[in-house]
């Protein structure tokens, strides 16, 4: 019988503690990779096939893509066992590739062996085996191969020794990892948008916002170490490495002063540029100034909430070459600010309106009951031939009907009966028209 195993998982975290993380895995992870606790546990894609009572084959495969690495590999093993004789064959490989700067590491092995068990003053086993291990890395392509036979083994090294990726220059890093210059720093309305319009021939958009719920998000693709907000009168102070808040919920930024330094301060995260082998970035600043009608400083009318993100360590880490189990993210990296009105808008005052004016509405309809004038009938004064024929035909039918009732059409008495008042409840009125 052949037994199949395995699983698949695709997870993306959009919010919460692990926002920005993702994993796609088919059959699990690299053997040396210690999966974070929030990653799903997925069994190997594999099979176990008992071909016969003495021969079996088993193997497994995996593939995984995480925020900082791609990994894949597999293994195959065949075993023959009959009485005192055992023979086996094993082969496997495990690969891991990190992002730019390009770096890879691969380990492969192969082994074939046989053993014989016999009795000679006790149970004895003789084993013969031949195998090889290959470990390669790059760039530059380097590695070592180990060959082992029975109890003897030797290693052959080649290439440039232990591998280390080459650092990128700024232009190469910028073109590989960052969007266009116009998209590195963006400002977008995330709440309270009522209308968006482009006045006249201007290319600049104008936004009409709800003053109560308006929210503007200023977001940077590069982590920020220092910021400058004009939150009070006088020159703005540049704040480095710390965020000072007016509340314990870490929502409203305070201007820098001796008093605020002791209030609800949290540090921003240090970061480097891993592909460039820059361990720590000392200067990365953001300055926000809001003007009313282009002249008057209006920053004090707004509240600023910092946007803290988890950013990939493969980009913003402190070393060029990361290990497979290194942390994947820079925590609490300052990426921008959400800007909202500092105080809710005051409602306006309307003119007084009499309640009676709101009880009902009068809708006048002119000449609602006027009847249209009727025009008098105007006949032609002539009787057509068809009408004459129709009258004659109907007269003939009427005479036949009267004769069928036993009446004489030429002597038909149309006067009411004398005892009519006995037949009906009341005697009908009769009149003669001349």
Secondary structure, 3 states (H helix, E strand, C coil): CEEEECCEEEEECCCCCCCCCEEEEECCCCCCCCCCCCCCCCCCEEEEEECCCCEEEEEEEEEEEECCEEEEEEEEEEEEEECCEEEEEEEEEEEEEECCCCEEEEEEEEEEEEEEEEECCCEEEEEEEEEEEEEEEECCCEEEEEEEECCEEEEEEECCCCCCCCCCCHHHHHHHHCCCHHHHEEEEEEECEEEEECCCCCCCCEEEECCCCCEEEEEEEEEECEEEECCCCCCCCEEECEEEECCCCCCCECCCCCCHHHCCEEECCCCCEHHHCECCCCCCEEEECCEECCCEECHHHEEEEEEEEEEEHHHHCCCCCCCCCCCCEEEEEEEEEEEEECCCCCCCCCCCCCHHHHCCCCCCCCCCCCCCCCCCCCCCCCCCHHHHHHHHHHHHHHHHHHHHCCCCCCCCCCCCCCCHHHHCCCCCCCCCCC
